[in-house]
Amino acid sequence: MKETLESIVKKEDINLDVIKVNELLEFMLQNIGNTDAYLRDDLIYRGFCDLILDEKLKVEQSIVLLKTCMDDEHLYLNITHNCPSDDVFTRSFSTLVIALILGKDRENRKLPEALILEAIQRSVDYLKLEKDYRGFVHEKGWAHTVAHGSDLLAEAIAHPLMKDLHLCHKALQSLKSCLHTDYAFIDDEEERMLPVIEALLDKGLTDEQLLAWVKDLNEVEIDEWHTKYRFEWNVKKFEGTLLRHLLKTNKCVLTTNWIIEA
């Protein structure tokens, strides 16, 4: 299986009709959160990129892949557990595969509408539920749940079937829950959040609504000083990144001016 994946990511000319693709996909799903970073990142994730983006899978295979990645044993695997564990890799890399599928379906609508709507719903809920915010894990590589979850959230919002304004509001609350944590973000998580804001603006989020949300981010009512400091650290980093983006794109003057003055 590793040799086949290496051939796929190296763009070698292999006949997918000859190899047992379903068995390959099963192996990839079983190891989607493997703690071997080479197998997980360089082979399995890149293999999914090639198979999905180059449309090498049948519609039926894409459906099974999406259903599996967004189920409780992948996207939500032990997500309510408080203690950090290696399950985070399964959750985090499942988000990336779902994002690939939603992005491809946005370009070339082939998957069932009900399935896509369910995927959008679960994608919006994911970051609200995720509490393991680790970025790079020593000897195991990137977990990066906030970055990967933001990639997924942006794709979910950008999909043409995403028309529920309530879900857009929930998306903002999911970002807020990530920023209001005592885990200090140091791996450019705030940069990966920007596409979520862009996708929301494209779906009709107004300058006034964005400003109200940014103001709400700054309402940190916590007595314990160090926890409050971490909350404010994350918010300030995000606001600085958002400000640079808004100045560059000439969008949301009210929000831009408020951040500058604040």
Backbone as numpy.savetxt, mean C-alpha at the origin, in Angstrom:
# Nx Ny Nz CAx CAy CAz Cx Cy Cz
11.50 -24.12 -8.75 10.67 -22.92 -8.75 11.54 -21.66 -8.75
12.62 -21.67 -7.97 13.51 -20.51 -7.94 14.13 -20.27 -9.31
14.54 -21.35 -9.97 15.14 -21.22 -11.29 14.14 -20.64 -12.29
12.89 -21.07 -12.20 11.86 -20.54 -13.09 11.65 -19.06 -12.83
11.59 -18.66 -11.55 11.40 -17.26 -11.21 12.59 -16.42 -11.67
13.79 -16.95 -11.53 14.97 -16.22 -11.99 14.91 -16.02 -13.50
14.41 -17.01 -14.22 14.26 -16.88 -15.67 13.23 -15.81 -16.02
12.15 -15.75 -15.23 11.10 -14.77 -15.48 11.60 -13.35 -15.25
12.26 -13.13 -14.11 12.71 -11.77 -13.78 13.87 -11.33 -14.66
14.60 -12.27 -15.22 15.69 -11.94 -16.15 15.17 -11.76 -17.58
13.85 -11.87 -17.74 13.20 -11.70 -19.04 13.68 -12.72 -20.06
14.04 -13.91 -19.57 14.45 -14.96 -20.50 13.22 -15.51 -21.21
13.43 -16.04 -22.38 12.33 -16.55 -23.21 11.90 -17.92 -22.70
10.86 -17.94 -21.85 10.36 -19.21 -21.33 8.92 -19.38 -21.77
8.51 -20.60 -21.93 7.16 -20.92 -22.39 6.27 -21.20 -21.19
5.42 -20.24 -20.87 4.54 -20.39 -19.71 3.47 -21.45 -19.95
3.28 -21.84 -21.20 2.31 -22.90 -21.49 2.89 -24.27 -21.12
4.22 -24.32 -21.08 4.88 -25.59 -20.78 5.05 -25.78 -19.27
5.52 -24.72 -18.58 5.69 -24.84 -17.14 4.32 -24.82 -16.46
4.26 -25.36 -15.29 2.99 -25.43 -14.56 2.78 -24.13 -13.80
2.08 -23.19 -14.45 1.94 -21.85 -13.90 1.18 -21.88 -12.57
0.15 -22.69 -12.48 -0.63 -22.74 -11.24 0.23 -23.21 -10.07
1.11 -24.17 -10.33 2.01 -24.63 -9.27 3.01 -23.54 -8.90
3.46 -22.79 -9.91 4.37 -21.68 -9.65 3.69 -20.61 -8.80
2.45 -20.27 -9.16 1.71 -19.27 -8.38 1.48 -19.74 -6.95
1.20 -21.01 -6.78 1.00 -21.56 -5.44 2.28 -21.43 -4.61
3.40 -21.72 -5.22 4.69 -21.57 -4.54 4.93 -20.11 -4.16
4.64 -19.21 -5.09 4.86 -17.78 -4.83 3.97 -17.28 -3.70
2.73 -17.72 -3.68 1.82 -17.30 -2.62 2.22 -17.88 -1.27
2.68 -19.11 -1.27 3.12 -19.74 -0.02 4.33 -19.02 0.56
5.12 -18.40 -0.29 6.36 -17.76 0.15 6.34 -16.24 -0.02
5.16 -15.67 -0.18 5.05 -14.24 -0.42 5.63 -13.41 0.72
5.58 -13.98 1.94 6.14 -13.29 3.09 7.36 -13.98 3.65
8.07 -14.72 2.84 9.28 -15.42 3.28 10.28 -14.41 3.81
10.97 -14.76 4.90 11.93 -13.83 5.49 13.26 -13.79 4.75
13.41 -14.62 3.73 14.56 -14.54 2.84 14.30 -13.40 1.86
14.99 -12.28 2.02 14.70 -11.08 1.23 14.94 -11.31 -0.26
15.92 -12.13 -0.61 16.18 -12.39 -2.03 15.01 -13.13 -2.67
14.53 -14.16 -1.98 13.40 -14.91 -2.50 12.14 -14.04 -2.54
11.89 -13.30 -1.47 10.66 -12.52 -1.35 10.64 -11.31 -2.29
11.71 -10.51 -2.27 11.74 -9.25 -3.02 12.18 -9.45 -4.47
13.33 -10.09 -4.62 13.96 -10.15 -5.95 13.35 -11.19 -6.87
12.80 -12.25 -6.30 12.23 -13.29 -7.16 10.71 -13.27 -7.16
10.09 -13.41 -5.98 8.64 -13.55 -5.95 7.94 -12.24 -6.31
8.29 -11.14 -5.66 7.60 -9.88 -5.98 7.89 -9.46 -7.42
9.14 -9.52 -7.83 9.46 -9.15 -9.21 8.81 -10.11 -10.20
8.69 -11.37 -9.80 7.99 -12.33 -10.64 6.53 -11.96 -10.81
5.89 -11.56 -9.70 4.50 -11.10 -9.80 4.39 -9.88 -10.71
5.35 -8.96 -10.61 5.34 -7.77 -11.47 5.32 -8.18 -12.94
6.21 -9.08 -13.30 6.31 -9.49 -14.70 5.06 -10.24 -15.15
4.57 -11.14 -14.33 3.40 -11.94 -14.72 2.15 -11.07 -14.86
1.98 -10.11 -13.95 0.77 -9.29 -13.95 0.86 -8.16 -14.97
1.94 -7.41 -14.92 2.04 -6.23 -15.79 2.20 -6.60 -17.26
2.83 -7.73 -17.53 2.98 -8.18 -18.91 1.81 -9.07 -19.36
0.80 -9.16 -18.50 -0.44 -9.90 -18.81 -0.16 -11.34 -19.25
0.66 -12.00 -18.45 0.99 -13.39 -18.76 0.07 -14.38 -18.05
-0.85 -13.87 -17.23 -1.78 -14.73 -16.52 -3.15 -14.71 -17.18
-3.85 -15.82 -17.07 -5.23 -15.87 -17.54 -6.11 -15.13 -16.54
-7.27 -14.70 -16.97 -8.19 -13.97 -16.09 -8.51 -14.80 -14.86
-8.74 -16.10 -15.05 -9.07 -16.98 -13.93 -7.92 -17.02 -12.91
-6.70 -17.01 -13.38 -5.55 -17.03 -12.49 -5.43 -15.71 -11.73
-5.71 -14.60 -12.40 -5.67 -13.30 -11.75 -6.74 -13.20 -10.67
-7.90 -13.78 -10.93 -8.99 -13.77 -9.94 -8.58 -14.55 -8.69
-8.03 -15.73 -8.89 -7.59 -16.53 -7.75 -6.49 -15.80 -6.98
-5.58 -15.18 -7.71 -4.48 -14.46 -7.08 -4.99 -13.30 -6.24
-5.94 -12.53 -6.78 -6.48 -11.40 -6.04 -7.26 -11.86 -4.82
-8.11 -12.87 -5.00 -8.89 -13.38 -3.87 -7.98 -13.87 -2.74
-6.90 -14.54 -3.12 -5.99 -15.08 -2.11 -5.24 -13.97 -1.39
-4.68 -13.05 -2.14 -3.87 -11.99 -1.53 -4.67 -11.09 -0.60
-5.97 -10.93 -0.85 -6.75 -10.02 0.00 -7.51 -10.76 1.10
-7.24 -12.06 1.28 -7.98 -12.80 2.29 -7.35 -12.63 3.68
-7.97 -13.27 4.66 -7.52 -13.10 6.05 -6.21 -13.80 6.36
-5.76 -14.67 5.47 -4.50 -15.36 5.66 -3.34 -14.68 4.94
-3.64 -13.57 4.30 -2.59 -12.84 3.59 -2.62 -11.36 3.97
-3.52 -10.58 3.39 -3.58 -9.15 3.69 -3.85 -8.88 5.17
-4.68 -9.71 5.78 -5.06 -9.49 7.18 -4.49 -10.54 8.13
-3.43 -11.23 7.72 -2.87 -12.30 8.54 -2.45 -11.79 9.93
-3.17 -12.23 10.97 -2.87 -11.88 12.35 -2.68 -10.36 12.54
-3.45 -9.58 11.82 -3.26 -8.13 11.82 -3.68 -7.49 13.15
-4.49 -8.17 13.92 -4.92 -7.61 15.21 -3.99 -7.97 16.35
-2.96 -8.79 16.07 -2.00 -9.14 17.11 -1.14 -7.92 17.44
-0.88 -7.71 18.71 -0.13 -6.53 19.13 1.38 -6.69 19.02
1.86 -7.92 19.11 3.30 -8.14 19.09 3.81 -8.24 17.65
4.86 -7.49 17.30 5.43 -7.59 15.95 5.89 -9.02 15.66
5.64 -9.47 14.45 6.05 -10.82 14.05 6.37 -10.82 12.57
6.89 -11.95 12.10 7.21 -12.08 10.68 5.98 -12.12 9.79
4.79 -12.22 10.38 3.56 -12.17 9.58 3.44 -10.85 8.82
4.15 -9.83 9.30 4.09 -8.52 8.66 4.54 -8.60 7.20
5.47 -9.50 6.90 5.96 -9.60 5.52 4.87 -10.15 4.59
4.10 -11.11 5.10 2.99 -11.63 4.29 1.97 -10.54 4.01
1.61 -9.78 5.04 0.64 -8.71 4.85 1.18 -7.65 3.89
2.39 -7.21 4.13 2.94 -6.10 3.37 3.14 -6.44 1.90
3.62 -7.64 1.61 3.85 -7.98 0.21 2.57 -8.42 -0.50
1.56 -8.79 0.27 0.25 -9.02 -0.34 -0.33 -7.70 -0.83
-0.07 -6.61 -0.10 -0.57 -5.31 -0.55 0.00 -4.95 -1.92
1.26 -5.27 -2.13 1.91 -4.91 -3.39 1.32 -5.67 -4.57
0.99 -6.94 -4.34 0.41 -7.74 -5.42 -1.00 -7.25 -5.74
-1.78 -6.94 -4.71 -3.13 -6.40 -4.94 -3.03 -5.08 -5.71
-2.05 -4.24 -5.34 -1.87 -2.97 -6.03 -1.55 -3.19 -7.51
-0.72 -4.19 -7.81 -0.40 -4.51 -9.20 -1.66 -4.90 -9.98
-2.48 -5.73 -9.35 -3.69 -6.21 -10.03 -4.68 -5.09 -10.23
-4.88 -4.25 -9.21 -5.81 -3.12 -9.35 -5.32 -2.14 -10.41
-4.01 -1.90 -10.44 -3.46 -0.99 -11.43 -3.66 -1.50 -12.85
-3.41 -2.79 -13.05 -3.61 -3.38 -14.37 -5.08 -3.39 -14.74
-5.96 -3.67 -13.78 -7.40 -3.68 -14.08 -7.91 -2.27 -14.38
-7.27 -1.28 -13.80 -7.65 0.10 -14.10 -7.38 0.42 -15.58
-6.32 -0.14 -16.12 -5.98 0.09 -17.52 -6.79 -0.79 -18.46
-7.05 -2.02 -18.00 -7.65 -3.01 -18.89 -8.68 -3.82 -18.11
-9.89 -3.32 -18.05 -10.92 -3.87 -17.18 -11.34 -5.28 -17.60
-10.88 -6.27 -16.85 -11.21 -7.65 -17.16 -11.78 -8.42 -15.98
-11.54 -7.95 -14.76 -11.93 -8.71 -13.58 -13.35 -8.36 -13.14
-14.03 -9.26 -12.44 -15.42 -9.02 -12.02 -15.55 -7.76 -11.15
-16.57 -6.98 -11.43 -16.76 -5.72 -10.71 -16.91 -5.94 -9.21
-17.67 -6.95 -8.81 -17.89 -7.21 -7.38 -16.58 -7.52 -6.67
-15.71 -8.26 -7.34 -14.41 -8.61 -6.75 -13.54 -7.38 -6.59
-13.53 -6.51 -7.58 -12.74 -5.29 -7.50 -13.26 -4.38 -6.38
-14.58 -4.28 -6.25 -15.15 -3.45 -5.19 -14.77 -3.97 -3.81
-14.76 -5.29 -3.67 -14.35 -5.89 -2.39 -12.87 -5.60 -2.13
-12.05 -5.69 -3.16 -10.62 -5.42 -3.02 -10.38 -3.97 -2.62
-11.15 -3.05 -3.21 -11.03 -1.64 -2.86 -11.37 -1.42 -1.39
-12.47 -2.02 -0.95 -12.89 -1.89 0.45 -11.82 -2.40 1.41
-11.30 -3.58 1.15 -10.29 -4.17 2.03 -8.97 -3.41 1.96
-8.69 -2.82 0.82 -7.47 -2.03 0.68 -7.55 -0.75 1.51
-8.70 -0.12 1.53 -8.89 1.09 2.32 -8.80 0.77 3.81
-9.33 -0.36 4.21 -9.33 -0.74 5.63 -7.95 -1.18 6.13
-7.09 -1.63 5.21 -5.84 -2.26 5.62 -4.98 -1.35 6.52
-4.68 -0.14 6.06 -3.78 0.72 6.84 -4.39 1.14 8.17
-5.71 1.16 8.25 -6.36 1.48 9.52 -6.13 0.37 10.54
-6.03 -0.86 10.05 -5.87 -2.02 10.93 -4.40 -2.32 11.24
-3.52 -2.04 10.30 -2.10 -2.39 10.46 -1.47 -1.57 11.59
-0.74 -2.26 12.49 -0.10 -1.58 13.60 1.40 -1.88 13.68
1.90 -2.69 12.77 3.33 -2.96 12.74 3.94 -2.04 11.69
4.56 -0.96 12.16 5.00 0.09 11.25 6.48 0.00 10.90
7.10 -1.12 11.18 8.54 -1.24 10.92 8.86 -1.03 9.43
9.97 -0.36 9.20 10.43 -0.16 7.83 11.37 -1.28 7.43
12.66 -1.08 7.66 13.65 -2.10 7.34 13.91 -2.95 8.57
13.82 -4.26 8.43 14.02 -5.20 9.53 15.38 -5.88 9.34
16.21 -5.80 10.35 17.57 -6.34 10.27 17.56 -7.81 9.87
18.36 -8.14 8.88 18.57 -9.50 8.35 17.36 -10.07 7.59
16.26 -9.33 7.54 15.07 -9.83 6.86 14.58 -8.89 5.76
15.09 -7.69 5.73 14.74 -6.77 4.66 13.53 -5.90 4.97
12.92 -5.40 3.91 11.86 -4.41 4.03 10.52 -5.05 4.41
9.95 -4.52 5.50 8.54 -4.78 5.82 7.73 -3.63 5.23
8.05 -2.40 5.70 7.58 -1.16 5.07 6.08 -1.13 4.83
5.32 -1.49 5.87 3.87 -1.60 5.71 3.20 -0.29 5.32
3.66 0.83 5.88 3.03 2.11 5.57 3.28 2.48 4.11
4.50 2.26 3.63 4.82 2.57 2.24 4.04 1.67 1.29
4.09 0.37 1.54 3.39 -0.58 0.67 1.88 -0.39 0.76
1.40 -0.17 1.98 -0.04 0.04 2.16 -0.52 1.31 1.48
0.34 2.33 1.45 0.00 3.58 0.76 -0.03 3.36 -0.75
0.90 2.56 -1.25 0.87 2.22 -2.68 -0.46 1.57 -3.05
-0.88 0.64 -2.20 -2.15 -0.04 -2.43 -3.32 0.92 -2.33
-3.31 1.76 -1.32 -4.41 2.70 -1.11 -4.55 3.65 -2.29
-3.43 4.12 -2.81 -3.48 5.02 -3.97 -4.09 4.33 -5.18
-3.72 3.07 -5.40 -4.28 2.33 -6.53 -5.78 2.07 -6.34
-6.18 1.78 -5.12 -7.59 1.53 -4.84 -8.43 2.78 -5.12
-7.92 3.92 -4.68 -8.65 5.17 -4.89 -8.70 5.55 -6.37
-7.61 5.28 -7.08 -7.52 5.67 -8.49 -8.39 4.81 -9.40
-8.80 3.65 -8.93 -9.58 2.76 -9.78 -10.93 3.40 -10.11
-11.38 3.29 -11.35 -12.64 3.93 -11.75 -13.87 3.46 -10.98
-13.81 2.28 -10.38 -14.95 1.80 -9.60 -14.99 2.41 -8.20
-13.95 3.14 -7.82 -13.92 3.79 -6.52 -14.71 5.09 -6.62
-15.97 5.03 -6.21 -16.86 6.19 -6.30 -17.50 6.55 -4.96
-17.16 5.79 -3.93 -17.76 5.97 -2.61 -17.02 7.05 -1.84
-17.66 8.20 -1.65 -17.01 9.31 -0.94 -16.72 8.95 0.51
-17.52 8.07 1.08 -17.27 7.64 2.45 -15.94 6.90 2.53
-15.62 6.10 1.52 -14.34 5.40 1.49 -13.18 6.37 1.35
-13.40 7.46 0.63 -12.36 8.49 0.52 -12.07 9.09 1.89
-13.12 9.34 2.65 -12.93 9.84 4.02 -12.20 8.81 4.87
-12.54 7.54 4.73 -11.87 6.49 5.48 -10.39 6.40 5.09
-10.09 6.68 3.83 -8.70 6.65 3.38 -7.87 7.70 4.13
-8.43 8.88 4.29 -7.74 9.93 5.05 -7.55 9.53 6.51
-8.55 8.89 7.07 -8.44 8.45 8.46 -7.40 7.34 8.60
-7.25 6.53 7.56 -6.22 5.50 7.59 -4.83 6.13 7.61
-4.64 7.17 6.81 -3.35 7.87 6.82 -3.11 8.52 8.18
-4.14 9.09 8.75 -4.01 9.72 10.06 -3.58 8.70 11.11
-4.17 7.52 11.07 -3.84 6.49 12.06 -2.38 6.07 11.94
-1.82 6.13 10.72 -0.41 5.80 10.54 0.49 6.90 11.10
0.10 8.15 10.91 0.91 9.27 11.38 0.83 9.43 12.89
-0.33 9.15 13.45 -0.51 9.27 14.89 -0.10 7.96 15.58
1.20 7.74 15.57 1.77 6.56 16.21 3.09 6.95 16.85
3.48 6.21 17.88 4.75 6.53 18.53 5.94 5.83 17.87
5.71 5.24 16.69 6.81 4.72 15.88 7.24 5.83 14.94
8.46 6.32 15.11 8.93 7.44 14.30 9.31 6.97 12.90
8.72 7.57 11.89 9.00 7.18 10.53 10.34 7.75 10.07
11.21 6.86 9.59 12.55 7.26 9.17 12.90 6.72 7.79
11.96 6.02 7.14 12.25 5.37 5.86 11.39 5.93 4.73
11.20 7.25 4.73 10.49 7.96 3.66 9.04 7.52 3.50
8.43 7.09 4.61 7.02 6.70 4.53 6.14 7.85 4.06
6.49 9.08 4.51 5.65 10.23 4.15 5.65 10.49 2.64
6.75 10.18 1.98 6.82 10.35 0.52 5.83 9.41 -0.18
5.71 8.20 0.36 4.84 7.21 -0.26 3.37 7.50 -0.01
3.09 8.38 0.96 1.71 8.76 1.22 1.18 9.77 0.21
2.07 10.52 -0.43 1.65 11.58 -1.33 0.75 11.11 -2.47
1.04 9.96 -3.11 0.14 9.51 -4.18 -1.29 9.27 -3.71
-1.47 8.96 -2.42 -2.82 8.80 -1.88 -3.54 10.14 -1.91
-2.86 11.20 -1.49 -3.46 12.54 -1.52 -3.76 12.95 -2.96
-2.83 12.67 -3.86 -3.05 13.02 -5.28 -4.27 12.28 -5.84
-4.37 11.00 -5.51 -5.50 10.21 -6.00 -6.82 10.75 -5.45
-6.81 11.17 -4.17 -8.02 11.73 -3.57 -8.39 13.07 -4.21
-7.40 13.89 -4.51 -7.67 15.16 -5.18 -8.26 14.92 -6.56
-7.75 13.90 -7.24 -8.29 13.57 -8.56 -9.74 13.08 -8.46
-10.09 12.50 -7.31 -11.46 12.01 -7.13 -12.40 13.08 -6.57
-11.87 14.30 -6.37 -12.76 15.38 -5.97 -12.52 15.96 -4.59
-11.51 15.49 -3.87 -11.19 16.08 -2.57 -10.87 17.56 -2.77
-11.51 18.42 -2.00 -11.32 19.86 -2.17 -10.18 20.38 -1.29
-9.72 21.56 -1.62 -8.70 22.23 -0.82 -9.19 22.42 0.61
-10.45 22.79 0.74 -11.02 23.00 2.08 -11.04 21.70 2.89
-11.39 20.62 2.24 -11.42 19.33 2.94 -10.03 18.86 3.32
-9.06 19.08 2.42 -7.68 18.72 2.75 -7.17 19.55 3.91
-7.48 20.84 3.91 -7.05 21.72 4.98 -7.64 21.28 6.32
-8.92 20.95 6.33 -9.56 20.49 7.57 -8.88 19.25 8.10
-8.50 18.35 7.21 -7.82 17.12 7.62 -6.43 17.42 8.17
-5.69 18.30 7.51 -4.35 18.65 7.97 -4.42 19.32 9.35
-5.40 20.19 9.53 -5.57 20.81 10.86 -5.85 19.76 11.92
-6.67 18.79 11.56 -7.01 17.72 12.50 -5.79 16.89 12.86
-4.86 16.72 11.92 -3.63 15.99 12.22 -2.86 16.62 13.37
-2.97 17.94 13.47 -2.21 18.66 14.48 -2.88 18.69 15.85
-4.07 18.15 15.93 -4.77 18.08 17.21 -4.35 16.81 17.93
-3.25 16.89 18.66 -2.70 15.73 19.37 -2.94 15.91 20.86
-3.90 15.19 21.38 -4.27 15.31 22.79 -3.77 14.08 23.56
-2.50 14.09 23.85 -1.86 12.99 24.57 -1.01 13.58 25.68
-1.12 13.03 26.87 -0.39 13.56 28.02 1.07 13.10 28.04
1.32 11.86 27.69 2.68 11.32 27.76 3.55 12.03 26.73
4.58 12.75 27.21 5.29 13.69 26.36 6.03 13.03 25.20
6.62 11.85 25.43 7.41 11.24 24.36 6.52 10.68 23.25
5.38 10.12 23.64 4.43 9.65 22.64 3.93 10.82 21.81
3.59 11.92 22.49 3.13 13.12 21.80 4.21 13.65 20.86
5.46 13.61 21.31 6.57 14.08 20.49 6.67 13.26 19.20
6.52 11.93 19.30 6.60 11.07 18.12 5.43 11.35 17.16
4.24 11.53 17.70 3.09 11.88 16.86 3.41 13.15 16.06
3.87 14.17 16.78 4.12 15.46 16.15 5.28 15.38 15.15
6.28 14.55 15.45 7.40 14.33 14.53 6.89 13.80 13.18
6.06 12.77 13.25 5.53 12.18 12.02 4.68 13.18 11.25
3.84 13.92 11.96 2.97 14.89 11.30 3.80 15.99 10.64
4.81 16.49 11.34 5.64 17.56 10.78 6.39 17.08 9.53
6.90 15.85 9.58 7.59 15.31 8.41 6.63 15.20 7.22
5.43 14.72 7.49 4.45 14.58 6.42 4.06 15.95 5.87
3.80 16.90 6.76 3.38 18.23 6.31 4.46 18.91 5.47
5.73 18.72 5.85 6.81 19.30 5.06 6.86 18.71 3.66
6.67 17.41 3.59 6.66 16.73 2.29 5.46 17.15 1.47
4.30 17.25 2.11 3.09 17.68 1.42 3.23 19.11 0.92
3.83 19.98 1.74 4.00 21.38 1.36 4.86 21.50 0.10
5.98 20.80 0.07 6.85 20.86 -1.10 6.11 20.38 -2.36
5.29 19.36 -2.18 4.53 18.83 -3.31 3.49 19.83 -3.80
2.79 20.44 -2.87 1.74 21.40 -3.26 2.34 22.64 -3.91
3.49 23.09 -3.41 4.15 24.24 -4.03 4.61 23.92 -5.44
5.09 22.70 -5.63 5.58 22.29 -6.94 4.45 22.16 -7.95
3.29 21.69 -7.47 2.17 21.43 -8.38 1.17 22.57 -8.44
1.37 23.59 -7.62 0.45 24.74 -7.57 -0.98 24.32 -7.26
-1.12 23.43 -6.29 -2.44 22.95 -5.89 -2.74 23.37 -4.46
-4.02 23.48 -4.15 -4.51 23.64 -2.77 -3.83 24.81 -2.06
-4.15 26.01 -2.50 -3.53 27.23 -1.96 -3.85 27.40 -0.48
-5.08 27.11 -0.09 -5.47 27.27 1.32 -4.62 26.37 2.22
-4.48 25.12 1.83 -3.69 24.17 2.62 -2.22 24.60 2.63
-1.71 25.01 1.48 -0.32 25.44 1.37 -0.04 26.61 2.31
-0.87 27.62 2.26 -0.66 28.82 3.09 -0.77 28.48 4.57
-1.70 27.62 4.92 -1.86 27.28 6.34 -0.62 26.57 6.88
-0.09 25.64 6.11 1.11 24.93 6.56 2.28 25.89 6.72
2.43 26.81 5.76 3.53 27.78 5.85 3.38 28.65 7.09
2.19 29.15 7.33 1.97 30.03 8.48 2.06 29.28 9.79
1.60 28.03 9.79 1.65 27.24 11.03 3.08 26.87 11.40
